[in-house]
């Protein structure tokens, strides 16, 4: 059998074994990895060895092409179809993944009944993979695959979110776990971003971040569709074709929730879940701004590694293209973030300030793009682009806007510092659970450590001050209304 034949055959065999393996793993996952409150890592070498084996196996199961990843999510969600998003890659996986996922209900449907458990298990394996049990590169590749899994499964993901919100309790546990998994994937991207010195490495960071961003967009759209009147599917249909354009410009997303009025989703019982996704999208922009700053600092021509080959003109052209893609992605994220944040009903001075920040960053970004696009060749284009990024302070502008958005959405289930890279616990929820590092004013923003709280306070204090003003105004209004009410009661 030729090498070209062995690849597809191995993928097919892996896909056929996917569901039986996961179903057999479920009881062990629940005991060892899935429950964030379970501290079996302290149970001795036997428990530690079992954890290591399950971690390695789960990370291996996370690797595959788009069709395989769509089938994997079908098993996780119990959707019964291998199809994922509106993209061609995931739609083609419908027939490939259908056989393994459709039999889940006939075999007891354990995975379909516990999608949050499998999500938490993958997150636990992803975070344990950083504890010198597997190679860092292997864990980072698994993070890219898990982020890709939900990104290429847009339709299945939206259906899972909507069906979960219709259940008693509103499916918030599932949304929290999905959010925690995306946060963990994004933390892996930070390590890769700091070493992105060539087009391939930069593309890997951009793709992972774009996939997390796409997942947030799908979840927000599903929540908005659930909030709309019965029979209104405009939010879902508008987004179903978004993935193909996102592939052309990685990470690009149209504005979501276009049919919702300001504050509608925020006032819903599941508004907090939508706010989490907006906060996570702001982290994507924050990470891309850091990657942009790093790649600008590297200059147009990084010296080759010892014994390596010098960069060619094609390398320079590819790197220039990646940088243009990165800047274009940031511009689209700027527009989407502001729109979605307005739907979260933040009014008054806070919203006016954010609009001003967004407009300034967008204008600066367009100016840098236009100046570099006027270059006559790739070399001068590199020079103009990098000079524009450095001299104009574009990464700083983008970071400040991302921080301003993130600082106004307090999170209780994740470290609120968007630059946090801690993967110390098996879950992001466990990382901040029971910590004393919680904002004393809003009582909602949690941090993994004091250092993250101090670093983030510069941005978070705007929310706390606004909240304090609102409370003081409400108390003053209530105090003023009390004597009038007493006078009316005393009148004959």
C-alpha positions in Angstrom: 0.0 0.0 0.0 1.4 3.4 -1.0 2.0 6.2 1.5 -0.8 8.3 -0.1 -3.3 5.5 0.5 -2.2 4.9 4.1 -3.1 8.4 5.2 -6.8 8.4 4.3 -7.1 4.8 5.5 -5.6 5.7 8.9 -8.0 8.6 9.2 -11.0 6.4 8.3 -10.0 3.8 10.9 -9.5 6.4 13.5 -12.9 7.9 12.8 -14.6 4.5 13.0 -13.0 3.9 16.4 -13.8 7.4 17.7 -17.2 6.8 19.3 -16.5 3.4 20.8 -13.3 4.6 22.4 -14.9 7.7 23.9 -17.9 5.8 25.2 -15.6 3.3 26.9 -13.6 6.2 28.4 -16.6 8.0 29.8 -16.7 6.3 33.3 -13.0 6.8 33.7 -13.1 10.4 32.5 -15.8 11.2 35.0 -13.7 9.9 37.9 -10.3 11.1 36.8 -10.5 14.2 34.6 -14.0 15.5 34.1 -14.9 16.8 37.6 -12.9 20.0 38.4 -13.6 19.4 42.1 -12.1 15.9 42.0 -8.4 15.9 43.1 -7.4 12.4 42.2 -4.0 13.7 41.2 -3.1 13.3 44.9 -4.2 9.7 45.0 -0.8 8.3 44.3 1.3 7.0 41.4 -1.5 4.7 40.2 -3.9 7.5 39.8 -1.2 9.7 38.3 -0.3 7.0 35.7 -4.0 6.6 34.8 -4.3 10.4 34.4 -1.3 10.5 32.2 -2.5 7.7 29.9 -6.0 9.3 29.6 -4.4 12.7 28.9 -2.2 11.3 26.1 -5.1 9.3 24.6 -7.5 12.2 24.6 -5.0 14.5 23.0 -4.3 11.9 20.3 -8.1 11.7 19.7 -8.2 15.4 19.2 -6.0 15.3 16.1 -7.4 15.0 12.6 -8.7 16.8 9.5 -11.8 19.0 9.4 -14.0 16.0 8.6 -12.7 14.0 11.5 -13.0 17.0 13.9 -16.7 17.5 12.8 -17.3 13.8 13.5 -15.6 14.2 16.9 -17.9 17.1 17.8 -20.9 15.1 16.7 -19.9 12.5 19.2 -19.3 15.1 21.9 -22.6 16.8 21.3 -24.7 13.8 20.3 -26.0 15.6 17.3 -26.2 12.5 15.2 -24.6 14.1 12.2 -21.0 14.6 11.2 -21.7 18.0 9.6 -20.5 21.1 11.3 -20.5 24.6 9.8 -21.6 26.3 6.6 -18.2 25.7 5.1 -17.5 23.1 2.5 -15.1 21.2 4.6 -17.5 20.5 7.4 -20.5 19.9 5.1 -18.5 17.2 3.4 -17.9 15.5 6.7 -21.6 14.8 7.1 -21.4 11.5 5.3 -18.1 10.7 6.8 -19.0 11.3 10.4 -22.7 10.2 10.2 -22.1 6.5 10.7 -20.1 6.8 13.9 -22.3 9.5 15.4 -25.7 8.1 14.4 -25.2 5.0 16.4 -24.6 6.9 19.7 -28.3 6.8 20.5 -28.6 3.1 19.9 -25.6 2.4 22.2 -27.0 4.2 25.1 -26.1 7.8 24.1 -23.8 8.3 27.0 -21.8 11.0 25.2 -24.9 12.7 23.9 -26.3 13.0 27.4 -23.1 14.5 28.8 -21.5 16.9 26.2 -20.2 19.1 29.0 -18.4 16.2 30.5 -16.5 15.4 27.4 -15.7 19.1 26.9 -14.4 19.3 30.4 -12.4 16.1 29.8 -10.7 17.6 26.8 -10.0 20.8 28.6 -8.5 18.8 31.5 -6.3 16.8 29.1 -5.2 20.0 27.4 -4.2 21.7 30.6 -2.5 18.5 32.0 -0.6 18.3 28.8 1.5 21.3 29.9 2.7 19.5 33.1 5.6 17.8 31.4 3.6 14.7 30.7 3.5 15.3 26.9 5.5 17.5 24.7 4.5 21.1 24.6 4.3 21.1 20.8 1.8 18.1 21.0 -0.4 19.9 23.5 -0.3 23.1 21.4 -1.3 21.1 18.3 -4.2 19.6 20.3 -5.3 23.1 21.3 -5.4 24.1 17.7 -7.5 21.0 16.9 -10.0 21.5 19.7 -10.5 25.1 18.7 -10.9 24.0 15.1 -13.4 21.3 16.2 -16.0 23.8 17.4 -15.2 26.2 14.6 -15.9 23.8 11.8 -19.1 22.5 13.6 -21.0 25.8 13.5 -24.4 24.3 12.7 -24.1 21.5 15.2 -22.7 23.9 17.8 -25.6 26.3 17.4 -28.1 23.5 17.6 -26.5 22.2 20.8 -26.5 25.7 22.4 -30.2 26.3 21.5 -31.3 22.9 22.7 -29.4 23.4 25.9 -31.0 26.8 26.6 -34.4 25.2 26.2 -33.7 22.7 29.0 -34.4 23.3 32.7 -31.6 25.4 34.1 -30.9 27.0 30.7 -27.9 24.9 29.7 -25.5 27.4 31.4 -23.3 24.6 32.7 -22.6 23.6 29.1 -22.0 27.2 28.0 -19.6 27.7 30.9 -17.6 24.6 30.0 -17.5 25.5 26.4 -16.2 28.9 27.3 -13.6 27.4 29.7 -12.3 25.1 26.9 -11.9 28.1 24.5 -10.0 30.1 27.1 -7.6 27.1 27.6 -7.1 26.9 23.9 -6.4 30.6 23.6 -3.8 30.4 26.4 -1.9 27.9 24.4 -1.8 30.4 21.5 0.1 32.9 23.7 3.1 30.6 23.8 3.0 30.2 20.0 2.5 33.9 19.4 5.7 34.8 21.2 7.8 32.6 18.9 6.0 33.4 15.6 9.0 34.4 13.5 8.0 33.0 10.1 4.8 32.8 8.0 3.8 29.3 9.1 4.1 30.0 12.8 2.2 33.3 12.4 -0.5 31.5 10.4 -0.9 28.8 13.1 -1.5 31.5 15.8 -3.9 33.4 13.6 -5.8 30.2 12.7 -6.2 29.1 16.3 -7.4 32.6 17.4 -9.7 32.9 14.4 -11.3 29.5 15.3 -11.9 30.6 18.9 -13.4 33.8 17.5 -15.6 31.9 15.1 -16.9 29.7 18.0 -17.8 32.8 20.0 -19.7 34.1 17.0 -21.6 30.9 16.6 -22.6 30.8 20.3 -23.6 34.5 20.3 -25.7 33.9 17.2 -27.4 30.9 18.7 -28.2 32.8 21.9 -29.6 35.7 19.9 -31.7 33.3 17.8 -33.1 31.7 21.0 -34.0 35.1 22.2 -35.9 36.1 19.1 -39.5 35.4 18.4 -40.4 31.8 17.4 -39.8 31.2 13.7 -37.2 33.9 13.4 -34.0 32.3 12.1 -32.3 35.4 10.7 -29.4 35.3 13.1 -28.6 31.7 12.2 -29.1 32.1 8.5 -27.0 35.2 8.3 -24.1 33.5 10.0 -24.3 30.1 8.2 -22.3 31.4 5.3 -19.8 33.3 7.3 -17.3 30.5 7.7 -16.2 30.4 4.0 -15.4 34.1 4.1 -13.5 33.6 7.4 -11.3 31.0 5.6 -10.4 33.6 3.0 -9.4 36.2 5.7 -8.7 34.1 8.7 -10.7 35.2 11.7 -13.0 37.6 9.9 -16.6 37.6 11.1 -19.5 39.7 10.2 -21.4 41.6 13.0 -23.7 39.2 14.8 -27.0 39.8 16.6 -27.9 42.2 13.8 -31.6 41.9 14.5 -31.4 42.5 18.3 -31.9 45.9 19.9 -29.4 47.3 22.3 -29.6 45.5 25.6 -32.0 42.8 24.5 -29.7 39.8 25.0 -28.0 41.3 28.1 -31.3 41.4 29.9 -32.1 37.7 29.2 -31.3 34.9 31.7 -28.5 33.7 29.5 -27.2 37.2 28.8 -24.1 36.4 31.0 -23.2 33.6 28.6 -23.3 36.0 25.6 -21.2 38.5 27.6 -18.6 35.8 28.2 -18.3 35.2 24.5 -17.9 39.0 23.9 -15.2 39.1 26.5 -13.5 36.1 24.9 -13.6 37.8 21.5 -11.9 40.8 23.1 -9.1 38.4 24.2 -8.7 37.2 20.7 -8.1 40.8 19.6 -5.7 41.3 22.5 -3.7 38.3 21.5 -3.6 39.3 17.9 -2.4 42.8 18.9 0.4 41.2 20.9 1.3 38.9 17.9 1.3 42.0 15.6 3.7 43.8 18.0 5.9 40.8 18.2 6.1 40.3 14.4 6.8 44.0 13.9 9.6 43.9 16.4 11.2 41.0 14.5 11.7 43.2 11.5 11.3 42.3 7.8 14.2 39.9 7.7 14.9 37.7 10.7 18.4 36.2 10.5 18.3 32.5 9.7 18.9 30.0 12.5 22.4 28.5 12.8 22.8 26.1 9.9 19.5 27.2 8.4 18.8 28.8 5.0 18.5 32.5 4.4 15.0 33.9 3.8 14.0 34.1 0.1 11.9 36.7 -1.6 9.0 34.3 -1.4 9.3 34.1 2.3 9.2 37.9 2.5 6.1 38.0 0.3 4.4 35.3 2.4 5.2 37.2 5.7 3.9 40.4 4.2 0.7 38.6 3.3 0.3 37.2 6.8 0.8 40.6 8.3 -1.7 42.2 6.0 -4.2 39.3 6.9 -3.5 39.9 10.6 -4.2 43.6 10.3 -7.4 43.0 8.3 -8.6 40.5 10.9 -8.0 43.0 13.7 -10.1 45.6 11.7 -13.0 43.2 11.4 -12.8 42.2 15.0 -12.9 45.9 16.0 -16.2 46.4 14.3 -17.8 43.2 15.6 -16.7 43.8 19.2 -18.2 47.3 19.4 -21.5 46.2 17.9 -21.8 43.2 20.2 -20.8 45.2 23.2 -23.5 47.7 22.5 -26.0 44.9 22.5 -24.8 44.2 26.0 -26.4 47.5 27.0 -23.5 49.5 28.4 -24.7 53.1 28.1 -23.5 56.5 29.0 -19.9 57.6 29.3 -18.6 54.1 29.1 -20.1 53.4 25.7 -19.1 56.8 24.4 -15.5 56.2 25.4 -15.4 52.8 23.8 -16.8 54.2 20.6 -14.1 56.9 20.5 -11.4 54.3 21.2 -12.7 52.0 18.5 -12.9 54.8 15.9 -9.4 56.0 16.7 -8.0 52.4 16.4 -9.9 51.7 13.2 -8.7 55.0 11.5 -5.1 54.2 12.5 -5.3 50.7 11.2 -6.7 51.9 7.8 -3.9 54.4 7.5 -1.2 51.8 8.1 -2.9 49.5 5.6 -3.1 52.2 2.9 0.5 53.4 3.3 1.9 49.8 3.0 -0.4 49.0 0.1 1.0 51.8 -1.9 4.5 50.1 -2.0 5.8 49.0 -5.3 7.4 45.7 -4.1 7.3 43.3 -1.2 10.5 44.6 0.4 9.4 48.2 0.5 5.9 47.1 1.5 7.5 45.3 4.5 9.4 48.4 5.5 6.4 50.7 5.2 4.1 48.3 7.0 6.5 47.6 9.9 7.3 51.3 10.2 3.7 52.2 10.3 2.9 49.6 13.0 5.8 50.8 15.2 5.6 54.5 14.8 1.8 54.7 14.9 1.6 52.4 18.0 -1.1 50.3 16.3 -0.7 47.3 18.6 -1.0 49.5 21.7 -4.2 51.0 20.3 -5.7 47.6 19.6 -4.7 46.3 23.0 -6.2 49.3 24.8 -9.5 48.8 23.1 -9.5 45.1 23.8 -8.7 45.7 27.4 -11.4 48.3 27.7 -14.0 45.9 26.5 -12.7 43.0 28.6 -12.4 45.1 31.7 -16.1 46.0 31.5 -17.3 42.4 31.4 -16.5 40.8 34.8 -16.0 37.0 34.7 -16.5 34.7 37.6 -15.4 31.5 35.9 -12.0 32.6 34.4 -9.1 34.8 35.2 -10.2 38.3 34.1 -6.7 39.3 33.0 -6.7 38.7 29.2 -3.0 38.2 29.3 -3.1 35.4 31.8 -1.4 32.2 30.5 -1.7 30.1 33.7 -2.8 26.5 33.0 -2.0 25.3 36.5 -5.2 23.5 37.2 -7.3 21.0 35.2 -10.0 23.6 34.5 -10.2 27.3 34.2 -13.1 27.2 36.5 -11.0 25.4 39.2 -8.2 27.9 38.6 -10.2 30.8 40.1 -12.6 28.8 42.3 -12.2 29.7 46.0 -9.6 32.3 45.3 -9.4 35.3 47.5 -8.4 37.4 44.4 -11.8 38.7 43.6 -12.7 42.4 43.0 -14.0 43.9 46.2 -16.2 46.4 44.4 -18.1 44.5 41.7 -17.8 41.1 43.6 -17.8 39.4 40.2 -14.3 39.6 38.6 -12.1 36.7 39.6 -8.3 36.3 39.2 -5.9 33.4 39.4 -3.4 35.4 41.4 -2.8 38.8 42.9 -0.4 39.7 40.0 -3.1 39.2 37.4 -5.5 41.3 39.5 -3.0 44.2 39.9 -2.2 44.1 36.1 -5.8 44.1 35.1 -7.1 46.7 37.6 -6.1 49.6 35.4 -8.8 48.6 32.9 -11.3 47.0 35.3 -11.6 50.0 37.6 -13.6 51.8 34.9 -16.4 49.3 35.3 -16.2 49.4 39.1 -16.4 53.2 39.2 -19.4 53.2 36.8 -21.1 50.6 39.0 -20.4 52.6 42.1 -21.9 55.7 40.5 -25.0 53.8 39.5 -25.5 52.4 43.0 -25.0 55.8 44.5 -27.5 57.4 42.1 -30.0 54.6 42.8 -29.6 55.0 46.6 -30.0 58.7 46.3 -33.2 58.3 44.2 -34.6 55.8 46.7 -33.8 58.1 49.7 -35.5 61.0 47.9 -38.5 59.0 47.1 -38.9 57.6 50.7 -40.1 60.9 52.4 -42.6 61.6 49.6 -44.0 58.1 50.0 -44.3 58.5 53.7 -46.1 61.8 53.3 -48.7 60.3 51.0 -49.3 57.5 53.5 -49.8 60.0 56.3 -52.2 62.2 54.4 -55.9 61.6 55.4 
